[in-house]
Amino acid sequence: MSKKAVEHHHKAAEHHEHAARHHKEAAKHHEAGKHETAAHHAHLARGHHEHATHHAAEAAKAHIEDHGH
């Protein structure tokens, strides 16, 4: 696997971890009735998910470029 693909896989994992933390924060704030803060964390989680998806696609693209499949 190319170094580029490996880096994208690591970045995807990091963003998934950030998304998970924001989802946990959103749940905590929602339970406390702080719905605006919960929505803020949910929005941040969504952004990290999108960024992780981008890195996953880039990793797949790098794999195809390196190995042709």
All heavy atoms as TSV, in Angstrom:
chain	resi	resn	atom	element	x	y	z
A	1	MET	N	N	0.859	-1.181	0.000
A	1	MET	CA	C	0.000	0.000	0.000
A	1	MET	C	C	0.898	1.235	0.000
A	1	MET	O	O	1.921	1.265	0.672
A	1	MET	CB	C	-0.907	-0.014	1.225
A	1	MET	CG	C	-1.911	1.121	1.236
A	1	MET	SD	S	-2.998	1.092	2.677
A	1	MET	CE	C	-4.038	-0.285	2.266
A	2	SER	N	N	0.491	2.209	-0.760
A	2	SER	CA	C	1.290	3.425	-0.855
A	2	SER	C	C	1.240	4.228	0.437
A	2	SER	O	O	0.301	4.126	1.225
A	2	SER	CB	C	0.785	4.298	-2.004
A	2	SER	OG	O	-0.419	4.941	-1.647
A	3	LYS	N	N	2.286	5.031	0.623
A	3	LYS	CA	C	2.331	5.901	1.800
A	3	LYS	C	C	1.139	6.856	1.790
A	3	LYS	O	O	0.561	7.148	2.825
A	3	LYS	CB	C	3.647	6.666	1.815
A	3	LYS	CG	C	3.830	7.523	3.030
A	3	LYS	CD	C	5.178	8.195	3.047
A	3	LYS	CE	C	5.284	9.052	4.293
A	3	LYS	NZ	N	6.543	9.769	4.350
A	4	LYS	N	N	0.779	7.312	0.586
A	4	LYS	CA	C	-0.352	8.236	0.446
A	4	LYS	C	C	-1.651	7.574	0.929
A	4	LYS	O	O	-2.429	8.173	1.666
A	4	LYS	CB	C	-0.468	8.644	-1.029
A	4	LYS	CG	C	-1.362	9.810	-1.311
A	4	LYS	CD	C	-1.010	10.350	-2.690
A	4	LYS	CE	C	-2.200	10.409	-3.588
A	4	LYS	NZ	N	-1.898	10.919	-4.916
A	5	ALA	N	N	-1.859	6.327	0.524
A	5	ALA	CA	C	-3.068	5.610	0.945
A	5	ALA	C	C	-3.080	5.412	2.457
A	5	ALA	O	O	-4.109	5.610	3.105
A	5	ALA	CB	C	-3.172	4.272	0.223
A	6	VAL	N	N	-1.931	5.046	3.005
A	6	VAL	CA	C	-1.838	4.818	4.453
A	6	VAL	C	C	-2.180	6.102	5.209
A	6	VAL	O	O	-2.945	6.081	6.183
A	6	VAL	CB	C	-0.425	4.315	4.833
A	6	VAL	CG1	C	-0.241	4.295	6.343
A	6	VAL	CG2	C	-0.181	2.932	4.255
A	7	GLU	N	N	-1.635	7.223	4.754
A	7	GLU	CA	C	-1.913	8.504	5.406
A	7	GLU	C	C	-3.401	8.827	5.363
A	7	GLU	O	O	-3.965	9.299	6.353
A	7	GLU	CB	C	-1.106	9.620	4.738
A	7	GLU	CG	C	0.374	9.534	5.033
A	7	GLU	CD	C	1.205	10.541	4.242
A	7	GLU	OE1	O	0.627	11.371	3.506
A	7	GLU	OE2	O	2.432	10.485	4.358
A	8	HIS	N	N	-4.043	8.565	4.221
A	8	HIS	CA	C	-5.482	8.831	4.121
A	8	HIS	C	C	-6.279	7.920	5.049
A	8	HIS	O	O	-7.258	8.357	5.658
A	8	HIS	CB	C	-5.963	8.695	2.677
A	8	HIS	CG	C	-5.638	9.876	1.828
A	8	HIS	ND1	N	-6.144	11.137	2.090
A	8	HIS	CD2	C	-4.860	9.998	0.724
A	8	HIS	CE1	C	-5.698	11.979	1.178
A	8	HIS	NE2	N	-4.907	11.315	0.336
A	9	HIS	N	N	-5.868	6.668	5.183
A	9	HIS	CA	C	-6.566	5.768	6.107
A	9	HIS	C	C	-6.443	6.272	7.542
A	9	HIS	O	O	-7.416	6.265	8.296
A	9	HIS	CB	C	-6.010	4.348	6.011
A	9	HIS	CG	C	-6.488	3.591	4.815
A	9	HIS	ND1	N	-7.821	3.353	4.566
A	9	HIS	CD2	C	-5.803	3.024	3.801
A	9	HIS	CE1	C	-7.932	2.665	3.449
A	9	HIS	NE2	N	-6.721	2.447	2.963
A	10	HIS	N	N	-5.251	6.722	7.904
A	10	HIS	CA	C	-5.053	7.260	9.261
A	10	HIS	C	C	-5.893	8.512	9.482
A	10	HIS	O	O	-6.505	8.680	10.545
A	10	HIS	CB	C	-3.573	7.566	9.522
A	10	HIS	CG	C	-2.750	6.361	9.798
A	10	HIS	ND1	N	-2.978	5.519	10.865
A	10	HIS	CD2	C	-1.687	5.842	9.138
A	10	HIS	CE1	C	-2.099	4.543	10.851
A	10	HIS	NE2	N	-1.296	4.705	9.806
A	11	LYS	N	N	-5.941	9.394	8.490
A	11	LYS	CA	C	-6.741	10.622	8.613
A	11	LYS	C	C	-8.223	10.277	8.719
A	11	LYS	O	O	-8.961	10.900	9.499
A	11	LYS	CB	C	-6.492	11.560	7.423
A	11	LYS	CG	C	-5.133	12.211	7.445
A	11	LYS	CD	C	-5.036	13.203	8.587
A	11	LYS	CE	C	-3.740	13.960	8.550
A	11	LYS	NZ	N	-3.603	14.884	9.661
A	12	ALA	N	N	-8.673	9.315	7.931
A	12	ALA	CA	C	-10.080	8.900	8.017
A	12	ALA	C	C	-10.401	8.409	9.420
A	12	ALA	O	O	-11.425	8.791	10.007
A	12	ALA	CB	C	-10.380	7.815	6.982
A	13	ALA	N	N	-9.510	7.594	9.975
A	13	ALA	CA	C	-9.733	7.074	11.332
A	13	ALA	C	C	-9.771	8.204	12.354
A	13	ALA	O	O	-10.638	8.211	13.240
A	13	ALA	CB	C	-8.630	6.077	11.687
A	14	GLU	N	N	-8.861	9.171	12.225
A	14	GLU	CA	C	-8.846	10.305	13.151
A	14	GLU	C	C	-10.163	11.077	13.102
A	14	GLU	O	O	-10.711	11.441	14.147
A	14	GLU	CB	C	-7.700	11.258	12.808
A	14	GLU	CG	C	-6.337	10.753	13.168
A	14	GLU	CD	C	-5.234	11.682	12.679
A	14	GLU	OE1	O	-5.506	12.878	12.414
A	14	GLU	OE2	O	-4.095	11.207	12.547
A	15	HIS	N	N	-10.661	11.319	11.905
A	15	HIS	CA	C	-11.912	12.070	11.786
A	15	HIS	C	C	-13.098	11.271	12.322
A	15	HIS	O	O	-14.008	11.845	12.925
A	15	HIS	CB	C	-12.146	12.515	10.340
A	15	HIS	CG	C	-11.284	13.668	9.956
A	15	HIS	ND1	N	-11.459	14.934	10.480
A	15	HIS	CD2	C	-10.212	13.748	9.119
A	15	HIS	CE1	C	-10.551	15.745	9.975
A	15	HIS	NE2	N	-9.769	15.049	9.146
A	16	HIS	N	N	-13.087	9.956	12.134
A	16	HIS	CA	C	-14.157	9.136	12.726
A	16	HIS	C	C	-14.104	9.218	14.248
A	16	HIS	O	O	-15.153	9.284	14.904
A	16	HIS	CB	C	-14.048	7.682	12.261
A	16	HIS	CG	C	-14.570	7.440	10.887
A	16	HIS	ND1	N	-15.858	7.732	10.513
A	16	HIS	CD2	C	-13.967	6.934	9.782
A	16	HIS	CE1	C	-16.030	7.409	9.239
A	16	HIS	NE2	N	-14.902	6.932	8.775
A	17	GLU	N	N	-12.900	9.222	14.807
A	17	GLU	CA	C	-12.762	9.342	16.261
A	17	GLU	C	C	-13.259	10.699	16.754
A	17	GLU	O	O	-13.947	10.779	17.778
A	17	GLU	CB	C	-11.300	9.120	16.669
A	17	GLU	CG	C	-10.858	7.687	16.480
A	17	GLU	CD	C	-9.351	7.499	16.493
A	17	GLU	OE1	O	-8.607	8.492	16.651
A	17	GLU	OE2	O	-8.919	6.342	16.344
A	18	HIS	N	N	-12.940	11.760	16.016
A	18	HIS	CA	C	-13.432	13.090	16.386
A	18	HIS	C	C	-14.965	13.127	16.298
A	18	HIS	O	O	-15.627	13.707	17.171
A	18	HIS	CB	C	-12.844	14.172	15.477
A	18	HIS	CG	C	-11.411	14.481	15.742
A	18	HIS	ND1	N	-10.961	14.987	16.949
A	18	HIS	CD2	C	-10.322	14.367	14.960
A	18	HIS	CE1	C	-9.660	15.159	16.885
A	18	HIS	NE2	N	-9.237	14.792	15.685
A	19	ALA	N	N	-15.505	12.529	15.248
A	19	ALA	CA	C	-16.961	12.492	15.094
A	19	ALA	C	C	-17.604	11.769	16.272
A	19	ALA	O	O	-18.608	12.243	16.821
A	19	ALA	CB	C	-17.342	11.814	13.777
A	20	ALA	N	N	-17.017	10.660	16.674
A	20	ALA	CA	C	-17.566	9.896	17.802
A	20	ALA	C	C	-17.569	10.731	19.075
A	20	ALA	O	O	-18.558	10.726	19.823
A	20	ALA	CB	C	-16.763	8.609	18.007
A	21	ARG	N	N	-16.489	11.465	19.316
A	21	ARG	CA	C	-16.438	12.315	20.515
A	21	ARG	C	C	-17.526	13.385	20.475
A	21	ARG	O	O	-18.175	13.659	21.477
A	21	ARG	CB	C	-15.052	12.948	20.657
A	21	ARG	CG	C	-14.016	11.982	21.180
A	21	ARG	CD	C	-12.768	12.672	21.699
A	21	ARG	NE	N	-12.040	13.399	20.675
A	21	ARG	CZ	C	-11.089	12.871	19.907
A	21	ARG	NH1	N	-10.772	11.599	20.040
A	21	ARG	NH2	N	-10.453	13.604	19.018
A	22	HIS	N	N	-17.730	13.981	19.303
A	22	HIS	CA	C	-18.767	15.014	19.188
A	22	HIS	C	C	-20.162	14.416	19.353
A	22	HIS	O	O	-21.049	15.063	19.939
A	22	HIS	CB	C	-18.646	15.783	17.875
A	22	HIS	CG	C	-17.544	16.788	17.888
A	22	HIS	ND1	N	-17.564	17.896	18.720
A	22	HIS	CD2	C	-16.391	16.862	17.192
A	22	HIS	CE1	C	-16.463	18.600	18.524
A	22	HIS	NE2	N	-15.729	17.992	17.600
A	23	HIS	N	N	-20.378	13.199	18.869
A	23	HIS	CA	C	-21.683	12.556	19.070
A	23	HIS	C	C	-21.929	12.311	20.560
A	23	HIS	O	O	-23.042	12.515	21.049
A	23	HIS	CB	C	-21.768	11.235	18.301
A	23	HIS	CG	C	-22.091	11.406	16.861
A	23	HIS	ND1	N	-23.247	12.003	16.417
A	23	HIS	CD2	C	-21.406	11.045	15.749
A	23	HIS	CE1	C	-23.265	12.003	15.104
A	23	HIS	NE2	N	-22.155	11.432	14.669
A	24	LYS	N	N	-20.882	11.902	21.270
A	24	LYS	CA	C	-21.023	11.678	22.716
A	24	LYS	C	C	-21.329	12.990	23.435
A	24	LYS	O	O	-22.166	13.025	24.342
A	24	LYS	CB	C	-19.763	11.033	23.277
A	24	LYS	CG	C	-19.607	9.585	22.851
A	24	LYS	CD	C	-18.303	8.986	23.334
A	24	LYS	CE	C	-18.172	7.558	22.840
A	24	LYS	NZ	N	-16.896	6.970	23.252
A	25	GLU	N	N	-20.665	14.065	23.022
A	25	GLU	CA	C	-20.939	15.384	23.605
A	25	GLU	C	C	-22.371	15.817	23.285
A	25	GLU	O	O	-23.065	16.363	24.143
A	25	GLU	CB	C	-19.948	16.422	23.073
A	25	GLU	CG	C	-18.587	16.349	23.714
A	25	GLU	CD	C	-18.617	16.706	25.186
A	25	GLU	OE1	O	-19.172	17.756	25.557
A	25	GLU	OE2	O	-18.063	15.924	25.986
A	26	ALA	N	N	-22.800	15.576	22.060
A	26	ALA	CA	C	-24.164	15.942	21.668
A	26	ALA	C	C	-25.182	15.209	22.540
A	26	ALA	O	O	-26.148	15.813	23.019
A	26	ALA	CB	C	-24.398	15.628	20.186
A	27	ALA	N	N	-24.948	13.932	22.761
A	27	ALA	CA	C	-25.869	13.147	23.595
A	27	ALA	C	C	-25.914	13.691	25.015
A	27	ALA	O	O	-27.000	13.838	25.602
A	27	ALA	CB	C	-25.449	11.678	23.596
A	28	LYS	N	N	-24.740	14.004	25.563
A	28	LYS	CA	C	-24.649	14.524	26.932
A	28	LYS	C	C	-25.435	15.838	27.051
A	28	LYS	O	O	-26.228	16.016	27.983
A	28	LYS	CB	C	-23.183	14.742	27.296
A	28	LYS	CG	C	-22.953	15.255	28.707
A	28	LYS	CD	C	-21.479	15.384	29.030
A	28	LYS	CE	C	-20.923	16.625	28.346
A	28	LYS	NZ	N	-19.532	16.923	28.729
A	29	HIS	N	N	-25.231	16.740	26.101
A	29	HIS	CA	C	-25.915	18.034	26.146
A	29	HIS	C	C	-27.411	17.888	25.890
A	29	HIS	O	O	-28.217	18.604	26.497
A	29	HIS	CB	C	-25.285	19.020	25.160
A	29	HIS	CG	C	-23.916	19.453	25.576
A	29	HIS	ND1	N	-23.680	20.182	26.723
A	29	HIS	CD2	C	-22.703	19.239	25.011
A	29	HIS	CE1	C	-22.382	20.414	26.834
A	29	HIS	NE2	N	-21.765	19.848	25.811
A	30	HIS	N	N	-27.776	16.966	25.024
A	30	HIS	CA	C	-29.202	16.739	24.760
A	30	HIS	C	C	-29.900	16.247	26.026
A	30	HIS	O	O	-30.981	16.739	26.365
A	30	HIS	CB	C	-29.373	15.723	23.613
A	30	HIS	CG	C	-30.774	15.580	23.173
A	30	HIS	ND1	N	-31.366	16.442	22.282
A	30	HIS	CD2	C	-31.722	14.677	23.512
A	30	HIS	CE1	C	-32.617	16.072	22.092
A	30	HIS	NE2	N	-32.856	15.004	22.826
A	31	GLU	N	N	-29.266	15.309	26.719
A	31	GLU	CA	C	-29.844	14.796	27.969
A	31	GLU	C	C	-29.995	15.895	29.011
A	31	GLU	O	O	-30.925	15.875	29.818
A	31	GLU	CB	C	-28.969	13.670	28.542
A	31	GLU	CG	C	-29.086	12.379	27.773
A	31	GLU	CD	C	-28.151	11.306	28.284
A	31	GLU	OE1	O	-27.051	11.651	28.806
A	31	GLU	OE2	O	-28.504	10.127	28.153
A	32	ALA	N	N	-29.086	16.882	28.978
A	32	ALA	CA	C	-29.125	17.988	29.943
A	32	ALA	C	C	-30.078	19.097	29.504
A	32	ALA	O	O	-30.223	20.098	30.208
A	32	ALA	CB	C	-27.719	18.559	30.128
A	33	GLY	N	N	-30.720	18.909	28.351
A	33	GLY	CA	C	-31.656	19.917	27.861
A	33	GLY	C	C	-30.987	21.077	27.148
A	33	GLY	O	O	-31.641	22.069	26.832
A	34	LYS	N	N	-29.716	20.968	26.889
A	34	LYS	CA	C	-28.977	22.025	26.182
A	34	LYS	C	C	-28.986	21.701	24.685
A	34	LYS	O	O	-27.980	21.274	24.108
A	34	LYS	CB	C	-27.552	22.113	26.717
A	34	LYS	CG	C	-27.476	22.486	28.175
A	34	LYS	CD	C	-26.040	22.509	28.670
A	34	LYS	CE	C	-25.974	22.883	30.133
A	34	LYS	NZ	N	-24.594	22.803	30.641
A	35	HIS	N	N	-30.119	21.928	24.072
A	35	HIS	CA	C	-30.332	21.477	22.699
A	35	HIS	C	C	-29.521	22.258	21.677
A	35	HIS	O	O	-29.088	21.695	20.663
A	35	HIS	CB	C	-31.822	21.500	22.366
A	35	HIS	CG	C	-32.605	20.611	23.277
A	35	HIS	ND1	N	-32.490	19.244	23.255
A	35	HIS	CD2	C	-33.467	20.898	24.281
A	35	HIS	CE1	C	-33.258	18.718	24.179
A	35	HIS	NE2	N	-33.869	19.703	24.832
A	36	GLU	N	N	-29.273	23.523	21.928
A	36	GLU	CA	C	-28.458	24.301	20.989
A	36	GLU	C	C	-27.019	23.787	20.986
A	36	GLU	O	O	-26.404	23.628	19.919
A	36	GLU	CB	C	-28.498	25.793	21.344
A	36	GLU	CG	C	-27.829	26.658	20.294
A	36	GLU	CD	C	-28.018	28.148	20.572
A	36	GLU	OE1	O	-29.077	28.542	21.121
A	36	GLU	OE2	O	-27.094	28.898	20.236
A	37	THR	N	N	-26.495	23.517	22.166
A	37	THR	CA	C	-25.135	22.981	22.271
A	37	THR	C	C	-25.076	21.578	21.682
A	37	THR	O	O	-24.111	21.218	20.991
A	37	THR	CB	C	-24.662	22.974	23.737
A	37	THR	OG1	O	-24.781	24.297	24.249
A	37	THR	CG2	C	-23.224	22.511	23.861
A	38	ALA	N	N	-26.117	20.793	21.913
A	38	ALA	CA	C	-26.185	19.446	21.333
A	38	ALA	C	C	-26.173	19.520	19.810
A	38	ALA	O	O	-25.451	18.766	19.152
A	38	ALA	CB	C	-27.440	18.720	21.814
A	39	ALA	N	N	-26.939	20.450	19.271
A	39	ALA	CA	C	-26.989	20.603	17.816
A	39	ALA	C	C	-25.626	21.029	17.267
A	39	ALA	O	O	-25.212	20.566	16.191
A	39	ALA	CB	C	-28.055	21.618	17.427
A	40	HIS	N	N	-24.946	21.896	17.994
A	40	HIS	CA	C	-23.612	22.330	17.582
A	40	HIS	C	C	-22.667	21.129	17.484
A	40	HIS	O	O	-21.973	20.964	16.469
A	40	HIS	CB	C	-23.078	23.354	18.592
A	40	HIS	CG	C	-21.650	23.711	18.392
A	40	HIS	ND1	N	-21.217	24.524	17.364
A	40	HIS	CD2	C	-20.544	23.358	19.090
A	40	HIS	CE1	C	-19.909	24.658	17.441
A	40	HIS	NE2	N	-19.474	23.967	18.483
A	41	HIS	N	N	-22.659	20.278	18.499
A	41	HIS	CA	C	-21.789	19.107	18.474
A	41	HIS	C	C	-22.217	18.107	17.398
A	41	HIS	O	O	-21.357	17.484	16.758
A	41	HIS	CB	C	-21.732	18.441	19.849
A	41	HIS	CG	C	-20.836	19.164	20.796
A	41	HIS	ND1	N	-19.470	19.077	20.739
A	41	HIS	CD2	C	-21.119	20.016	21.815
A	41	HIS	CE1	C	-18.939	19.831	21.684
A	41	HIS	NE2	N	-19.922	20.414	22.357
A	42	ALA	N	N	-23.498	17.978	17.185
A	42	ALA	CA	C	-23.970	17.094	16.120
A	42	ALA	C	C	-23.508	17.601	14.755
A	42	ALA	O	O	-23.092	16.814	13.892
A	42	ALA	CB	C	-25.492	16.986	16.150
A	43	HIS	N	N	-23.535	18.904	14.580
A	43	HIS	CA	C	-23.070	19.503	13.329
A	43	HIS	C	C	-21.568	19.268	13.146
A	43	HIS	O	O	-21.110	18.924	12.038
A	43	HIS	CB	C	-23.396	20.998	13.325
A	43	HIS	CG	C	-23.024	21.687	12.072
A	43	HIS	ND1	N	-23.722	21.534	10.894
A	43	HIS	CD2	C	-21.999	22.529	11.798
A	43	HIS	CE1	C	-23.147	22.250	9.952
A	43	HIS	NE2	N	-22.104	22.868	10.473
A	44	LEU	N	N	-20.789	19.440	14.207
A	44	LEU	CA	C	-19.355	19.177	14.127
A	44	LEU	C	C	-19.088	17.705	13.814
A	44	LEU	O	O	-18.195	17.383	13.014
A	44	LEU	CB	C	-18.667	19.570	15.430
A	44	LEU	CG	C	-18.612	21.066	15.728
A	44	LEU	CD1	C	-18.060	21.298	17.124
A	44	LEU	CD2	C	-17.785	21.805	14.692
A	45	ALA	N	N	-19.852	16.820	14.421
A	45	ALA	CA	C	-19.703	15.392	14.145
A	45	ALA	C	C	-19.952	15.103	12.671
A	45	ALA	O	O	-19.209	14.337	12.043
A	45	ALA	CB	C	-20.660	14.578	15.016
A	46	ARG	N	N	-20.970	15.738	12.131
A	46	ARG	CA	C	-21.285	15.537	10.711
A	46	ARG	C	C	-20.128	15.998	9.823
A	46	ARG	O	O	-19.767	15.331	8.853
A	46	ARG	CB	C	-22.568	16.292	10.358
A	46	ARG	CG	C	-22.958	16.242	8.924
A	46	ARG	CD	C	-23.523	14.898	8.555
A	46	ARG	NE	N	-23.929	14.953	7.163
A	46	ARG	CZ	C	-24.020	13.883	6.403
A	46	ARG	NH1	N	-23.794	12.696	6.910
A	46	ARG	NH2	N	-24.370	13.979	5.150
A	47	GLY	N	N	-19.532	17.123	10.171
A	47	GLY	CA	C	-18.392	17.621	9.402
A	47	GLY	C	C	-17.216	16.668	9.440
A	47	GLY	O	O	-16.580	16.416	8.407
A	48	HIS	N	N	-16.934	16.118	10.612
A	48	HIS	CA	C	-15.840	15.149	10.717
A	48	HIS	C	C	-16.160	13.887	9.920
A	48	HIS	O	O	-15.268	13.293	9.299
A	48	HIS	CB	C	-15.548	14.804	12.174
A	48	HIS	CG	C	-14.750	15.851	12.880
A	48	HIS	ND1	N	-13.439	16.133	12.572
A	48	HIS	CD2	C	-15.082	16.690	13.886
A	48	HIS	CE1	C	-13.000	17.088	13.358
A	48	HIS	NE2	N	-13.984	17.458	14.162
A	49	HIS	N	N	-17.418	13.473	9.933
A	49	HIS	CA	C	-17.818	12.306	9.151
A	49	HIS	C	C	-17.565	12.561	7.661
A	49	HIS	O	O	-17.019	11.695	6.960
A	49	HIS	CB	C	-19.296	11.973	9.394
A	49	HIS	CG	C	-19.801	10.921	8.470
A	49	HIS	ND1	N	-19.494	9.586	8.624
A	49	HIS	CD2	C	-20.566	11.013	7.360
A	49	HIS	CE1	C	-20.055	8.905	7.631
A	49	HIS	NE2	N	-20.716	9.742	6.865
A	50	GLU	N	N	-17.955	13.731	7.186
A	50	GLU	CA	C	-17.737	14.077	5.780
A	50	GLU	C	C	-16.255	14.087	5.441
A	50	GLU	O	O	-15.844	13.604	4.381
A	50	GLU	CB	C	-18.358	15.435	5.456
A	50	GLU	CG	C	-19.874	15.438	5.457
A	50	GLU	CD	C	-20.453	14.568	4.364
A	50	GLU	OE1	O	-19.874	14.500	3.257
A	50	GLU	OE2	O	-21.502	13.947	4.627
A	51	HIS	N	N	-15.443	14.631	6.331
A	51	HIS	CA	C	-14.006	14.694	6.097
A	51	HIS	C	C	-13.408	13.281	6.099
A	51	HIS	O	O	-12.538	12.963	5.274
A	51	HIS	CB	C	-13.352	15.569	7.162
A	51	HIS	CG	C	-12.075	16.196	6.713
A	51	HIS	ND1	N	-11.523	17.261	7.362
A	51	HIS	CD2	C	-11.214	15.909	5.709
A	51	HIS	CE1	C	-10.395	17.598	6.772
A	51	HIS	NE2	N	-10.184	16.788	5.769
A	52	ALA	N	N	-13.877	12.419	6.991
A	52	ALA	CA	C	-13.421	11.025	7.020
A	52	ALA	C	C	-13.779	10.315	5.724
A	52	ALA	O	O	-12.959	9.566	5.170
A	52	ALA	CB	C	-14.045	10.294	8.212
A	53	THR	N	N	-14.976	10.563	5.228
A	53	THR	CA	C	-15.416	9.956	3.974
A	53	THR	C	C	-14.518	10.393	2.819
A	53	THR	O	O	-14.153	9.581	1.961
A	53	THR	CB	C	-16.889	10.312	3.691
A	53	THR	OG1	O	-17.682	9.823	4.776
A	53	THR	CG2	C	-17.381	9.703	2.392
A	54	HIS	N	N	-14.145	11.664	2.817
A	54	HIS	CA	C	-13.239	12.170	1.791
A	54	HIS	C	C	-11.905	11.417	1.843
A	54	HIS	O	O	-11.394	10.964	0.811
A	54	HIS	CB	C	-13.007	13.677	1.983
A	54	HIS	CG	C	-11.818	14.199	1.251
A	54	HIS	ND1	N	-11.824	14.407	-0.114
A	54	HIS	CD2	C	-10.574	14.517	1.681
A	54	HIS	CE1	C	-10.626	14.846	-0.479
A	54	HIS	NE2	N	-9.862	14.926	0.591
A	55	HIS	N	N	-11.340	11.268	3.040
A	55	HIS	CA	C	-10.053	10.579	3.167
A	55	HIS	C	C	-10.173	9.104	2.782
A	55	HIS	O	O	-9.251	8.545	2.163
A	55	HIS	CB	C	-9.486	10.724	4.570
A	55	HIS	CG	C	-8.851	12.053	4.816
A	55	HIS	ND1	N	-7.697	12.457	4.177
A	55	HIS	CD2	C	-9.216	13.090	5.611
A	55	HIS	CE1	C	-7.369	13.672	4.583
A	55	HIS	NE2	N	-8.284	14.082	5.448
A	56	ALA	N	N	-11.281	8.478	3.100
A	56	ALA	CA	C	-11.480	7.081	2.710
A	56	ALA	C	C	-11.511	6.951	1.187
A	56	ALA	O	O	-10.912	6.028	0.616
A	56	ALA	CB	C	-12.776	6.541	3.316
A	57	ALA	N	N	-12.177	7.876	0.525
A	57	ALA	CA	C	-12.230	7.860	-0.942
A	57	ALA	C	C	-10.844	8.103	-1.535
A	57	ALA	O	O	-10.455	7.458	-2.519
A	57	ALA	CB	C	-13.214	8.909	-1.452
A	58	GLU	N	N	-10.090	9.010	-0.940
A	58	GLU	CA	C	-8.736	9.289	-1.427
A	58	GLU	C	C	-7.824	8.074	-1.219
A	58	GLU	O	O	-6.965	7.789	-2.050
A	58	GLU	CB	C	-8.158	10.521	-0.738
A	58	GLU	CG	C	-8.812	11.823	-1.177
A	58	GLU	CD	C	-8.641	12.096	-2.663
A	58	GLU	OE1	O	-7.508	12.004	-3.170
A	58	GLU	OE2	O	-9.654	12.413	-3.323
A	59	ALA	N	N	-8.009	7.360	-0.122
A	59	ALA	CA	C	-7.225	6.149	0.121
A	59	ALA	C	C	-7.543	5.100	-0.944
A	59	ALA	O	O	-6.630	4.457	-1.486
A	59	ALA	CB	C	-7.507	5.590	1.512
A	60	ALA	N	N	-8.809	4.945	-1.257
A	60	ALA	CA	C	-9.206	3.986	-2.298
A	60	ALA	C	C	-8.632	4.383	-3.649
A	60	ALA	O	O	-8.141	3.538	-4.402
A	60	ALA	CB	C	-10.728	3.885	-2.366
A	61	LYS	N	N	-8.674	5.676	-3.949
A	61	LYS	CA	C	-8.130	6.172	-5.213
A	61	LYS	C	C	-6.624	5.906	-5.281
A	61	LYS	O	O	-6.113	5.454	-6.315
A	61	LYS	CB	C	-8.417	7.664	-5.354
A	61	LYS	CG	C	-8.070	8.228	-6.711
A	61	LYS	CD	C	-8.669	9.607	-6.912
A	61	LYS	CE	C	-7.864	10.657	-6.170
A	61	LYS	NZ	N	-8.311	12.028	-6.481
A	62	ALA	N	N	-5.914	6.151	-4.198
A	62	ALA	CA	C	-4.473	5.909	-4.165
A	62	ALA	C	C	-4.175	4.428	-4.351
A	62	ALA	O	O	-3.223	4.047	-5.041
A	62	ALA	CB	C	-3.872	6.418	-2.851
A	63	HIS	N	N	-4.999	3.578	-3.754
A	63	HIS	CA	C	-4.825	2.123	-3.899
A	63	HIS	C	C	-4.983	1.718	-5.366
A	63	HIS	O	O	-4.163	0.961	-5.899
A	63	HIS	CB	C	-5.827	1.378	-3.030
A	63	HIS	CG	C	-5.708	-0.108	-3.149
A	63	HIS	ND1	N	-4.756	-0.826	-2.468
A	63	HIS	CD2	C	-6.398	-1.008	-3.889
A	63	HIS	CE1	C	-4.877	-2.104	-2.791
A	63	HIS	NE2	N	-5.870	-2.236	-3.636
A	64	ILE	N	N	-5.993	2.243	-6.023
A	64	ILE	CA	C	-6.230	1.932	-7.439
A	64	ILE	C	C	-5.072	2.437	-8.303
A	64	ILE	O	O	-4.604	1.718	-9.192
A	64	ILE	CB	C	-7.579	2.517	-7.905
A	64	ILE	CG1	C	-8.726	1.755	-7.256
A	64	ILE	CG2	C	-7.697	2.478	-9.427
A	64	ILE	CD1	C	-10.077	2.400	-7.414
A	65	GLU	N	N	-4.597	3.635	-8.011
A	65	GLU	CA	C	-3.467	4.189	-8.763
A	65	GLU	C	C	-2.221	3.320	-8.603
A	65	GLU	O	O	-1.469	3.124	-9.555
A	65	GLU	CB	C	-3.168	5.617	-8.316
A	65	GLU	CG	C	-4.211	6.621	-8.741
A	65	GLU	CD	C	-4.046	7.986	-8.082
A	65	GLU	OE1	O	-3.116	8.166	-7.248
A	65	GLU	OE2	O	-4.843	8.884	-8.411
A	66	ASP	N	N	-2.017	2.785	-7.410
A	66	ASP	CA	C	-0.823	1.981	-7.134
A	66	ASP	C	C	-0.937	0.550	-7.628
A	66	ASP	O	O	0.044	-0.042	-8.044
A	66	ASP	CB	C	-0.525	1.951	-5.642
A	66	ASP	CG	C	-0.063	3.287	-5.105
A	66	ASP	OD1	O	0.321	4.158	-5.919
A	66	ASP	OD2	O	-0.085	3.485	-3.883
A	67	HIS	N	N	-2.146	-0.002	-7.542
A	67	HIS	CA	C	-2.296	-1.443	-7.797
A	67	HIS	C	C	-3.231	-1.778	-8.954
A	67	HIS	O	O	-3.376	-2.934	-9.293
A	67	HIS	CB	C	-2.790	-2.147	-6.528
A	67	HIS	CG	C	-1.907	-1.918	-5.356
A	67	HIS	ND1	N	-0.659	-2.480	-5.219
A	67	HIS	CD2	C	-2.063	-1.123	-4.255
A	67	HIS	CE1	C	-0.101	-2.064	-4.091
A	67	HIS	NE2	N	-0.933	-1.253	-3.489
A	68	GLY	N	N	-3.890	-0.799	-9.504
A	68	GLY	CA	C	-4.753	-1.029	-10.658
A	68	GLY	C	C	-6.040	-1.764	-10.380
A	68	GLY	O	O	-6.728	-2.181	-11.282
A	69	HIS	N	N	-6.393	-1.926	-9.096
A	69	HIS	CA	C	-7.686	-2.562	-8.745
A	69	HIS	C	C	-8.070	-2.242	-7.350
A	69	HIS	O	O	-7.398	-1.705	-6.568
A	69	HIS	CB	C	-7.647	-4.073	-8.955
A	69	HIS	CG	C	-6.528	-4.771	-8.261
A	69	HIS	ND1	N	-6.541	-5.036	-6.919
A	69	HIS	CD2	C	-5.344	-5.241	-8.724
A	69	HIS	CE1	C	-5.422	-5.674	-6.592
A	69	HIS	NE2	N	-4.687	-5.807	-7.675
